[in-house]
Amino acid sequence: MRDQIYQTFLDPGVPFQTYEPPPAPDYAQGESWAVRPMLAAMDEDEPAVFFVHPTLHTGGDHWNAALDRRSHRERLERFYLPNYAGPFAETGAVFAPRYRHAALYAYMNNREDSLQARLLAYEDVRAAFTQFLADAGDERPIILAGAGQGAGHVTGLLLDIVSRDEDLVARLVAAYIIEAPVAADLFDGPLRDIPLCAAPDAVRCVITYSAVRADEAARIDAITERSSLWIDRGRLGQTPGRELACVNPLLWNTSEDYAPARLHRGGAAAEGLELGERPSPLASQTGAQCQNGLLFVDQPRSRTLRRPSRLAETRRVPPFNLFYADLEADVTRRAAILAATLAEERRWAPELPEAEEIGSVPVRPID
């Protein structure tokens, strides 16, 4: 009943059809980004990272968050960028858009209004990604990462944009979809060219997991029975009856083998750090095992890496990253592998003959 009562307080109380959302962001402008680096002075082989933040807005007033909400900006910069964008900052230049993300309330039920709020948020993310690609240029490797709601939007980008473009697939180090359910059958359909990362040395692939403890019945139920997810390009569906995807962040494969805590490189409860300032991860805190599409983890020994007991925590991304150092090492390794792969592919790519011009029309010689 606590969950239902809490939802009542968070309900915006207006149908989405008559709701006037906050002004849309303009991603050509710097104020629409939490982080937007200048790439001109960076090595062209350094990856660009597109990071999408989790839910900050709970609800009550709006279906979707305004970009100028001070409390949201403070929480994003204090907790979520250091913990969830931080692992990627050593490997690439992180871009993090602000967007009119859907309220937590929209993720506590599958009402049509809630789905529309999520789709509005996704359209912002899609527009930001288009600007990100323009900033990154045509050659630079890319990494996609998101947590919670942001991870769901990353799945949408893979479906709508990346998987349709062979060049983007070729430049993709990996996509990290953290704490959001992903339908396993997508990888037999529209994402067949961007498979799950089945080995530590795989690239152009997807890492995804939703961490739960075996005794967290409410969280398991929230993910498997009362969540929505992308089921195709442009289509959201519900999780009941669907097989979910899971990659173990200690083994870096899709097996259901148990990974003991000795393999855990370290979790971090970073707070108030700038991107590039590394926290001190706590190692050997948890084992992990993929089962039925969920990542079952052990209770961490440190209390700083335990999920808070506040209301609706089953739906929130915690203010710590249990696999901070594991993700950091993984993305560094995969980026190096992709760089070597691209160099080898360029080495063996056939050279096209010089174009000869006849009038104003370029014509290539015929062998």
PyMOL commands that set and color helices and strands:
alter all, ss='L'
color gray80, all
select helices_A, chain A and resi 2-10+16-18+30-32+70-89+104-107+112-136+149-160+162-164+166-171+184-188+217-225+261-263+303-305+324-348
alter helices_A, ss='H'
color red, helices_A
select strands_A, chain A and resi 33-35+48-52+93-97+142-147+172-178+205-209+211-212+228-232+235-238+288-291+294-297+356-358+361-363
alter strands_A, ss='S'
color yellow, strands_A
deselect
rebuild
show_as cartoon
